[in-house]
Amino acid sequence: MYNRDGDSMRIIIDADACPIVKDIVSLGEKHQLPVLIYHDFAHEIQSDYAQVVLCDTGYQSTDQYIVNEVTTNDVVITQDY
């Protein structure tokens, strides 16, 4: 389902500060795009469609997980700069 070669688009969500996770997942499902939700232990997130990735708690921890995952053609949704 997930292409690490960058040939297909994926939606990657930094869910620690994203108020519309469910809406984004719904759009991904509607368009049959893979969705990855990254969050730390301070949040409890579940999804029937998206892959949920639990990250360590700590400064920029979730951001580093995302940086290590993102490839060409991915869309990253975050509130970080």
Summary of the structure (lengths in Angstrom):
residues: 81
radius of gyration: 11.8
end to end distance: 28.8
largest distance: 33.5
contacts: 210
relative contact order: 0.29
helix: 27%
strand: 22%
